Amino acid sequence: MAPAPPPAVSFSPAEVQRRLAAGACWVRCGARLYDLTGFVRHHPGGEQLLRARAGEDVSADLDGPPHRHSANARRWLEQYYVGELQGDPQGSVENGTVTSANTQKTDPWMEPKLKMVDWDKDLVDWQKPLLWQVGHLGEKYDEWVHQPVIRPIRLFHSDLIEALSKSVWYSVPIIWMPLMLYVSWSHYRTLAQGNVRLFESFSTEYSVAMPESAFPGLFVLGMLLWSLMEYLIHRFLFHMKPPSDSHYLIMLHFVLHGQHHKAPFDESRLVFPPVPASLGIAFFYIILRLLLPEAVAGTMFAGGLLGYVIYDMIHYYLHFGSPHKGSYLYNMKAHHAKHHFAHQQSGYGISTKLWDHFFHTLIPEEPHLKMQ
């Protein structure tokens, strides 16, 4: 017979109030208490939205409006469970007492699944590197990888390879911005010489001169081309569904992108490490160089390289930043959070929704059920 689970820790309203006064952000669903202090700056709706609800029952807020929280978001909440509130659970905690409030009745179909997160019963052993384990998940992999957790991931046994698979956010501008500036200046000087012609390899008669005034347009075109690559890579490579009977394709998917969906706030895995980034950047340059004259290809490559840096910086900020409500990045943060927690097969744009509009993969608007 399995041992009974340990009793839940209970907190008096006065204890909760003391923690709130000290700056903690505790909320509750009924009598269940959650410490969201470490999550407030990651919240897609903004830190102030959560802070304003500190000490309150957020059961109705989970159903919206403005946003109906997904099953993954509710499961995510359970990772912050700390215990039970003593006394009558109706209302909010104020001045050491629980004050009554007229809380909106929630749709029973949307009630949170109030279960503790049990790491010991997960499909993998979190005390060991995950890469070699996920290949054996088979048909369970797709559901498992799209149930995010708030913990770091270790992929490899080797400390060296593990270190190479991680990167700090500021490594991206430090490594790639100097290269972008050098390539830009070098090819601008080549264009300024006035002897670069487009399509010259196909037809001298119909070739087009490329003066230095074409540099800004080519540079912006390179940025636009990168945004398309960003979308296509994210949609068709990162979100491929590996066959359940292929251990190695499952492992490949997990290395490329699955680990990010499993642990979306592992900050060491939010931007591309230099080695794999170098391979992708080299591929981008080779394709351009095969199709275009060196100066034209180089200028577009420089624009694409800046686009990549912006993409990685925006991606990091969407996870760890707290943009001003109503701003472009605020909307993109909410858009990206929905991609992670509810709509993994849409909303592929990170820095822009342009290609989601073009290819009809926008995340659908949420209809809110009216509460009776």
C-alpha positions as CSV (number, residue, x, y, z in Angstrom):
1,M,0.0,0.0,0.0
2,A,1.4,3.4,-1.0
3,P,2.1,5.8,1.8
4,A,-0.3,8.7,2.3
5,P,0.8,12.0,0.8
6,P,2.1,14.5,3.4
7,P,-0.5,17.0,4.6
8,A,-0.5,20.3,2.9
9,V,1.1,23.2,4.6
10,S,-1.5,25.8,5.8
11,F,-1.1,29.5,6.2
12,S,-3.2,31.9,8.2
13,P,-4.5,35.1,6.6
14,A,-2.1,37.0,8.8
15,E,0.9,35.0,7.6
16,V,-0.2,35.6,4.0
17,Q,-0.6,39.3,4.6
18,R,2.9,39.5,6.1
19,R,4.4,37.9,3.0
20,L,2.4,40.3,0.8
21,A,3.6,43.3,2.8
22,A,7.2,42.1,2.3
23,G,6.7,42.2,-1.5
24,A,5.7,38.7,-2.3
25,C,3.0,38.0,-4.9
26,W,0.7,35.3,-3.5
27,V,-2.6,34.5,-5.2
28,R,-5.1,31.7,-4.6
29,C,-7.7,29.5,-6.2
30,G,-10.2,28.8,-3.5
31,A,-8.1,27.8,-0.5
32,R,-5.0,26.9,-2.6
33,L,-2.2,29.4,-2.3
34,Y,0.4,30.1,-5.0
35,D,3.6,32.1,-4.7
36,L,4.1,33.8,-8.0
37,T,6.8,36.2,-6.9
38,G,9.3,34.6,-9.2
39,F,7.0,34.6,-12.1
40,V,5.6,38.1,-12.2
41,R,8.0,39.6,-14.7
42,H,7.4,36.7,-17.0
43,H,3.7,37.0,-17.0
44,P,2.4,37.8,-20.5
45,G,-0.2,40.3,-19.2
46,G,2.5,42.2,-17.4
47,E,3.9,42.4,-13.9
48,Q,1.4,45.0,-12.7
49,L,-1.6,42.9,-13.6
50,L,-0.4,40.1,-11.2
51,R,0.7,42.5,-8.5
52,A,-2.7,44.1,-8.5
53,R,-4.2,40.7,-7.7
54,A,-1.9,39.8,-4.9
55,G,-3.8,38.2,-2.1
56,E,-6.9,37.7,-4.2
57,D,-8.8,34.6,-5.5
58,V,-7.9,34.4,-9.2
59,S,-10.2,31.5,-10.1
60,A,-12.5,33.7,-12.2
61,D,-9.5,35.4,-13.9
62,L,-8.3,32.0,-15.2
63,D,-11.4,31.9,-17.4
64,G,-11.2,35.5,-18.6
65,P,-11.9,37.9,-20.0
66,P,-9.5,39.2,-21.2
67,H,-7.8,35.9,-21.6
68,R,-9.0,32.3,-21.0
69,H,-6.0,30.4,-19.6
70,S,-5.1,27.1,-21.3
71,A,-4.8,23.8,-19.6
72,N,-1.0,24.2,-19.8
73,A,-1.2,27.6,-18.1
74,R,-3.2,26.0,-15.2
75,R,-0.7,23.1,-15.0
76,W,2.0,25.7,-14.9
77,L,0.3,27.5,-12.0
78,E,0.4,24.3,-10.0
79,Q,4.2,24.4,-9.9
80,Y,3.9,27.5,-7.7
81,Y,1.6,25.8,-5.1
82,V,2.8,26.4,-1.6
83,G,-0.1,25.4,0.6
84,E,-3.7,26.0,1.9
85,L,-5.3,29.1,3.3
86,Q,-6.8,28.7,6.7
87,G,-10.4,29.8,7.3
88,D,-13.1,30.8,4.8
89,P,-11.5,30.8,1.3
90,Q,-14.0,33.4,-0.1
91,G,-12.6,36.8,-0.9
92,S,-9.2,38.4,-0.6
93,V,-6.6,38.7,2.1
94,E,-6.6,42.1,3.7
95,N,-5.0,43.2,7.0
96,G,-4.6,39.7,8.2
97,T,-8.2,38.6,7.5
98,V,-10.1,37.1,4.6
99,T,-12.7,39.6,3.3
100,S,-15.6,38.3,1.4
101,A,-16.1,39.2,-2.2
102,N,-18.6,38.4,-4.9
103,T,-16.4,36.2,-7.1
104,Q,-17.7,35.2,-10.5
105,K,-18.7,31.6,-10.9
106,T,-16.4,29.8,-13.3
107,D,-17.4,27.4,-16.0
108,P,-17.0,23.9,-14.5
109,W,-15.3,22.7,-17.7
110,M,-12.6,25.3,-17.1
111,E,-11.9,24.6,-13.5
112,P,-8.2,24.1,-12.8
113,K,-7.0,20.6,-12.4
114,L,-5.7,21.1,-8.9
115,K,-3.0,18.5,-8.7
116,M,0.5,18.8,-7.3
117,V,3.4,18.5,-9.8
118,D,5.2,15.2,-9.0
119,W,8.6,15.2,-10.6
120,D,9.2,11.6,-9.5
121,K,6.3,10.4,-11.6
122,D,7.2,12.3,-14.8
123,L,8.1,10.3,-17.9
124,V,11.7,11.2,-17.6
125,D,14.3,11.3,-14.8
126,W,15.0,14.9,-14.2
127,Q,18.2,14.1,-12.3
128,K,19.8,12.8,-15.5
129,P,20.5,14.3,-18.9
130,L,17.2,14.3,-20.9
131,L,18.4,13.9,-24.5
132,W,18.9,10.1,-24.4
133,Q,15.7,9.7,-22.5
134,V,13.2,11.6,-24.7
135,G,13.9,9.3,-27.7
136,H,12.2,6.5,-25.8
137,L,9.0,8.4,-25.2
138,G,7.6,7.4,-28.5
139,E,4.0,8.5,-29.1
140,K,4.0,10.2,-25.6
141,Y,6.7,12.6,-26.7
142,D,4.5,15.2,-28.5
143,E,2.1,15.7,-25.6
144,W,4.9,15.6,-23.0
145,V,7.1,18.2,-24.7
146,H,4.3,20.7,-25.0
147,Q,3.6,20.6,-21.3
148,P,6.0,23.3,-20.1
149,V,7.8,23.3,-16.8
150,I,9.6,25.9,-14.7
151,R,13.0,24.3,-14.4
152,P,16.3,24.2,-16.3
153,I,17.2,21.3,-18.6
154,R,20.4,19.3,-18.9
155,L,20.8,17.7,-22.3
156,F,24.2,16.0,-22.3
157,H,26.3,13.9,-20.0
158,S,29.5,15.7,-21.2
159,D,30.1,19.0,-19.3
160,L,31.8,20.4,-22.4
161,I,29.1,19.6,-24.8
162,E,26.5,20.8,-22.3
163,A,28.3,24.1,-22.0
164,L,28.4,24.5,-25.8
165,S,24.7,23.9,-26.0
166,K,24.0,27.0,-23.8
167,S,24.5,30.7,-24.4
168,V,23.9,34.0,-22.5
169,W,21.8,36.5,-24.3
170,Y,24.5,39.2,-24.7
171,S,26.8,36.8,-26.6
172,V,24.6,37.4,-29.7
173,P,25.3,41.1,-30.2
174,I,28.9,40.8,-29.0
175,I,29.7,38.1,-31.6
176,W,27.5,39.1,-34.6
177,M,27.2,42.9,-34.5
178,P,30.9,43.5,-35.3
179,L,30.7,41.1,-38.2
180,M,27.5,42.8,-39.5
181,L,29.2,46.2,-39.3
182,Y,32.4,44.9,-41.1
183,V,30.4,43.2,-43.9
184,S,28.2,46.3,-44.3
185,W,31.2,48.7,-44.6
186,S,33.1,46.4,-46.9
187,H,30.3,45.9,-49.4
188,Y,29.2,49.5,-49.3
189,R,32.7,50.5,-50.4
190,T,32.4,47.9,-53.2
191,L,29.1,49.3,-54.4
192,A,30.5,52.8,-54.2
193,Q,33.1,51.9,-56.9
194,G,30.2,51.7,-59.4
195,N,31.2,48.5,-61.2
196,V,28.6,46.1,-59.6
197,R,25.9,44.8,-62.0
198,L,23.0,42.6,-61.2
199,F,22.2,39.7,-63.6
200,E,25.5,40.2,-65.3
201,S,26.3,36.4,-65.2
202,F,23.1,35.7,-67.1
203,S,23.0,38.6,-69.7
204,T,25.3,41.5,-70.1
205,E,22.7,43.3,-72.2
206,Y,20.0,43.2,-69.5
207,S,22.2,43.6,-66.5
208,V,21.3,46.3,-63.9
209,A,23.9,48.6,-62.4
210,M,23.9,48.6,-58.6
211,P,25.1,52.0,-57.3
212,E,25.9,52.8,-53.7
213,S,22.4,54.3,-53.3
214,A,21.0,50.8,-53.6
215,F,22.7,49.8,-50.3
216,P,19.9,50.8,-47.9
217,G,17.3,48.9,-50.0
218,L,19.4,45.8,-50.3
219,F,20.1,45.9,-46.5
220,V,16.4,46.2,-45.7
221,L,15.6,43.5,-48.2
222,G,18.1,41.2,-46.3
223,M,16.3,41.9,-43.0
224,L,13.0,41.1,-44.6
225,L,14.4,37.9,-46.1
226,W,15.7,36.9,-42.6
227,S,12.2,37.4,-41.2
228,L,10.8,35.0,-43.8
229,M,13.6,32.5,-42.9
230,E,12.8,32.9,-39.2
231,Y,9.2,32.0,-39.9
232,L,9.9,29.0,-42.2
233,I,12.5,27.5,-39.9
234,H,10.3,27.9,-36.9
235,R,7.3,26.4,-38.7
236,F,8.7,23.6,-40.8
237,L,11.9,22.6,-38.9
238,F,11.4,23.4,-35.3
239,H,7.7,22.3,-35.3
240,M,8.1,19.2,-37.4
241,K,6.3,16.3,-35.6
242,P,8.9,13.5,-35.4
243,P,7.6,9.9,-36.0
244,S,6.9,8.2,-32.8
245,D,9.0,5.2,-33.7
246,S,12.1,7.2,-34.6
247,H,14.3,7.7,-31.5
248,Y,16.8,9.8,-33.3
249,L,14.3,12.2,-34.9
250,I,12.7,12.7,-31.6
251,M,16.1,13.5,-30.1
252,L,16.9,15.9,-33.0
253,H,13.6,17.7,-32.5
254,F,14.2,18.0,-28.8
255,V,17.7,19.5,-29.4
256,L,16.5,21.9,-32.0
257,H,13.4,23.2,-30.3
258,G,11.5,20.8,-28.1
259,Q,13.7,21.6,-25.1
260,H,12.7,25.2,-25.4
261,H,9.0,24.4,-25.4
262,K,9.5,22.0,-22.4
263,A,11.4,24.7,-20.4
264,P,10.5,28.1,-21.9
265,F,12.1,30.0,-19.1
266,D,15.5,28.3,-19.1
267,E,17.4,31.5,-19.9
268,S,20.6,29.6,-20.9
269,R,18.7,28.1,-23.9
270,L,16.7,31.1,-25.2
271,V,19.2,32.4,-27.8
272,F,21.2,30.3,-30.3
273,P,24.7,29.2,-29.1
274,P,27.5,30.5,-31.4
275,V,28.3,27.1,-33.0
276,P,24.9,26.1,-34.3
277,A,24.2,29.8,-35.1
278,S,27.3,29.9,-37.2
279,L,26.1,27.0,-39.3
280,G,22.7,28.7,-40.0
281,I,24.4,32.0,-40.8
282,A,26.9,30.4,-43.1
283,F,24.0,28.6,-45.0
284,F,22.2,31.9,-45.4
285,Y,25.3,33.5,-46.9
286,I,26.1,30.6,-49.2
287,I,22.5,30.7,-50.7
288,L,22.8,34.4,-51.3
289,R,26.2,34.2,-52.8
290,L,25.2,31.4,-55.2
291,L,22.4,33.6,-56.6
292,L,23.8,37.1,-56.5
293,P,27.0,39.1,-57.1
294,E,29.3,39.3,-54.0
295,A,28.6,42.9,-53.1
296,V,24.8,42.5,-53.4
297,A,24.8,39.2,-51.6
298,G,27.1,40.6,-48.9
299,T,24.8,43.7,-48.3
300,M,21.7,41.5,-48.0
301,F,23.6,39.2,-45.8
302,A,24.5,42.0,-43.5
303,G,20.9,43.1,-43.3
304,G,19.9,39.5,-42.6
305,L,22.5,39.2,-39.9
306,L,21.1,42.3,-38.2
307,G,17.6,40.8,-38.5
308,Y,18.9,37.6,-36.8
309,V,20.4,39.6,-33.9
310,I,17.1,41.6,-33.5
311,Y,15.1,38.3,-33.6
312,D,17.2,36.7,-30.8
313,M,17.1,39.8,-28.7
314,I,13.3,40.1,-29.1
315,H,12.9,36.4,-28.3
316,Y,14.8,36.7,-25.1
317,Y,12.8,39.9,-24.1
318,L,9.5,38.2,-24.9
319,H,10.3,35.6,-22.2
320,F,12.1,37.8,-19.6
321,G,11.1,41.4,-20.3
322,S,8.1,43.3,-19.0
323,P,7.0,45.6,-21.9
324,H,4.7,48.5,-21.5
325,K,1.0,47.6,-21.9
326,G,-0.3,48.4,-25.4
327,S,3.2,48.5,-26.9
328,Y,4.3,46.4,-29.9
329,L,6.4,44.1,-27.7
330,Y,3.6,43.7,-25.2
331,N,1.4,42.4,-27.9
332,M,4.2,40.1,-29.3
333,K,4.8,38.8,-25.7
334,A,1.2,37.8,-25.4
335,H,1.2,36.3,-28.9
336,H,4.3,34.3,-28.1
337,A,3.0,33.1,-24.8
338,K,-0.1,31.7,-26.5
339,H,2.2,29.9,-29.0
340,H,4.0,28.2,-26.1
341,F,1.0,27.4,-23.9
342,A,-1.9,26.7,-26.2
343,H,-1.3,27.2,-29.9
344,Q,1.9,25.4,-30.8
345,Q,0.8,24.9,-34.4
346,S,0.3,28.6,-35.2
347,G,1.8,31.9,-34.3
348,Y,5.3,31.1,-35.6
349,G,6.5,34.7,-35.9
350,I,8.8,35.9,-33.2
351,S,9.9,39.4,-34.2
352,T,6.9,40.1,-36.4
353,K,3.5,38.6,-37.3
354,L,3.9,39.6,-41.0
355,W,4.4,36.0,-42.3
356,D,1.7,34.6,-40.0
357,H,-0.7,37.0,-41.7
358,F,0.6,36.1,-45.2
359,F,0.5,32.3,-44.6
360,H,-2.7,32.4,-42.5
361,T,-1.2,30.9,-39.4
362,L,-2.2,33.7,-37.0
363,I,-3.3,32.5,-33.5
364,P,-7.1,32.7,-33.5
365,E,-8.9,35.3,-31.4
366,E,-10.4,33.8,-28.2
367,P,-14.2,33.8,-27.9
368,H,-15.1,34.4,-24.3
369,L,-18.0,32.4,-22.9
370,K,-20.5,34.6,-21.1
371,M,-20.9,33.6,-17.4
372,Q,-24.4,32.9,-16.4
